[in-house]
Amino acid sequence: MGLSIRLFKHKKKELNGKWYGKATSTGEVHTEELARNICHDTTLTEADVHASIIALVEEMKRQLQDGRTVVLDGFGRFHLTIKSDMVEKPEDFNLSKHVKRILCKFTPAARRNQFDRHLERPFTDGVNLYMAEEYISPKMDTTTKVQEE
């Protein structure tokens, strides 16, 4: 399979109604299914994998709430950040009034290839793309493998 691409017409006038591609999800996978799939590739039971995932989530929550960045080697980094209003002077800033939202940011793992200095991203390198059925025309390239720059 691969990543499904749908086309959308831009609504801003200055972009003159141009079309752009957007990746669309083909569904969700939850902890239970992940655990079931992982146990087939390991010596762990489904219950062991499920319990480990739940424990990892709880520990990550504790570490993030303590202001730490959580790094899962080979997976990526998680850290908390905020959205806030701007004020004229530092003394005008009020946490309860100006902080609007706390966000969890994720940066996928990446490493530089030592030979060509290309940034390798395990989650996105070599992804197969395909056009959603409703947009396919005879002259269109409907599947491709994208290489990161």
TORLUM-35403 format. One record per residue (C-alpha): residue number from 1; x, y, z. Coordinates in Angstrom, 2 decimals. Example, Ala and Ser with C-alpha at 12.3 -4.5 7.8 and 13.67 -1.06 7.14 Angstrom:
2
R   pos      east     north        up
R     1     12.30     -4.50      7.80
R     2     13.67     -1.06      7.14
//
This chain:
149
R   pos      east     north        up
R     1      0.00      0.00      0.00
R     2      1.18      3.56      0.55
R     3      0.10      7.07      1.41
R     4     -3.12      8.27     -0.28
R     5     -3.06     11.77     -1.79
R     6     -6.23     13.83     -2.36
R     7     -6.47     17.12     -4.21
R     8     -7.99     20.25     -2.71
R     9     -8.73     23.60     -4.29
R    10     -7.19     26.49     -2.32
R    11     -9.80     28.92     -0.99
R    12     -7.61     32.03     -0.78
R    13     -8.22     34.47     -3.64
R    14     -4.56     35.38     -4.01
R    15     -3.78     31.75     -4.85
R    16     -6.31     31.91     -7.70
R    17     -8.10     28.66     -6.85
R    18     -5.04     26.48     -7.45
R    19     -5.05     22.84     -6.44
R    20     -2.71     21.17     -3.96
R    21     -2.14     17.63     -2.73
R    22     -2.80     16.55      0.82
R    23     -2.05     13.21      2.47
R    24     -5.12     11.48      3.84
R    25     -5.32      8.77      6.47
R    26     -6.59      5.35      5.47
R    27     -7.53      4.56      9.07
R    28     -6.26      4.34     12.61
R    29     -4.33      1.72     14.51
R    30     -4.67      1.58     18.29
R    31     -2.55      0.15     21.09
R    32     -4.32     -3.22     21.15
R    33     -3.71     -3.86     17.44
R    34     -0.10     -2.62     17.69
R    35      0.48     -5.02     20.58
R    36     -1.07     -7.89     18.63
R    37      1.14     -7.16     15.60
R    38      4.34     -6.66     17.62
R    39      3.94     -9.91     19.57
R    40      4.11    -11.85     16.28
R    41      7.60    -10.44     15.61
R    42      8.97    -10.95     19.13
R    43      9.04    -13.46     21.98
R    44      6.77    -11.20     24.03
R    45      3.12    -11.96     24.60
R    46      0.43     -9.55     23.43
R    47     -0.28     -8.70     27.10
R    48      3.43     -7.94     27.71
R    49      3.60     -5.61     24.72
R    50      0.34     -3.90     25.65
R    51      1.49     -3.38     29.26
R    52      4.85     -2.01     28.03
R    53      3.18      0.51     25.72
R    54      0.86      1.69     28.51
R    55      3.82      2.01     30.91
R    56      5.82      3.93     28.29
R    57      2.99      6.41     27.75
R    58      2.62      7.00     31.50
R    59      6.37      7.47     32.00
R    60      6.60      9.83     29.02
R    61      3.76     11.88     30.49
R    62      5.62     12.18     33.81
R    63      8.88     13.20     32.14
R    64      7.21     15.73     29.81
R    65      5.32     17.28     32.71
R    66      8.66     17.68     34.51
R    67      9.86     19.77     31.58
R    68     12.12     17.14     30.04
R    69     12.46     16.21     26.37
R    70     11.75     12.51     25.85
R    71     13.98     10.89     23.23
R    72     13.05      7.43     21.97
R    73     16.19      6.41     20.09
R    74     15.40      5.53     16.49
R    75     11.87      6.90     16.89
R    76     12.06     10.61     17.71
R    77     11.82     13.37     20.30
R    78      8.82     14.66     22.23
R    79      8.69     17.96     24.11
R    80      6.03     20.30     25.45
R    81      5.62     23.85     24.21
R    82      2.97     26.54     24.63
R    83      0.85     28.93     22.59
R    84      0.60     32.31     24.26
R    85     -0.51     35.86     23.68
R    86      2.13     38.54     23.23
R    87      2.54     41.43     25.67
R    88      4.39     44.74     25.49
R    89      6.59     44.24     28.58
R    90      7.75     41.13     30.48
R    91      6.07     42.35     33.68
R    92      2.70     42.35     31.84
R    93      2.84     38.60     31.19
R    94      0.43     36.54     33.28
R    95      0.60     32.72     33.05
R    96     -3.10     32.10     33.66
R    97     -4.20     34.91     31.33
R    98     -1.73     34.72     28.43
R    99     -0.92     31.00     28.05
R   100     -3.62     29.67     25.74
R   101     -2.60     26.06     25.20
R   102      0.06     23.48     26.02
R   103      1.15     21.39     23.02
R   104      3.18     18.21     22.67
R   105      5.57     18.40     19.71
R   106      7.14     15.40     18.01
R   107     10.25     15.42     15.83
R   108     10.88     12.13     14.04
R   109     14.33     10.54     14.28
R   110     16.79     11.39     11.52
R   111     20.48     10.91     10.92
R   112     23.01     12.09      8.35
R   113     24.44      9.57      5.94
R   114     28.20      9.83      6.47
R   115     28.97      9.46      2.75
R   116     26.60     11.86      1.00
R   117     25.42     13.91      4.03
R   118     21.80     13.12      3.03
R   119     19.40     13.26      5.98
R   120     17.86      9.79      6.42
R   121     14.42      9.68      8.02
R   122     13.25      6.16      8.88
R   123      9.53      7.00      8.93
R   124      9.36      8.89      5.65
R   125     12.21      7.74      3.38
R   126     10.93      5.55      0.57
R   127      7.20      6.09      1.20
R   128      5.02      5.02     -1.74
R   129      2.44      7.64     -2.74
R   130     -0.73      7.03     -4.71
R   131     -3.53      9.27     -5.94
R   132     -6.99      8.75     -4.48
R   133     -9.23      7.12     -7.11
R   134    -11.43     10.16     -7.80
R   135     -8.51     12.22     -9.16
R   136     -6.91      9.75    -11.54
R   137     -6.78     10.77    -15.20
R   138     -4.98      9.03    -18.12
R   139     -2.13     11.59    -18.29
R   140     -1.47     11.59    -14.53
R   141      1.41      9.90    -12.67
R   142     -0.59      7.93    -10.11
R   143      2.11      6.24     -8.02
R   144      5.60      7.27     -7.05
R   145      8.28      6.76     -4.45
R   146      9.37     10.08     -2.96
R   147     12.98     10.72     -2.05
R   148     13.68     13.29      0.65
R   149     15.96     16.20     -0.21
//
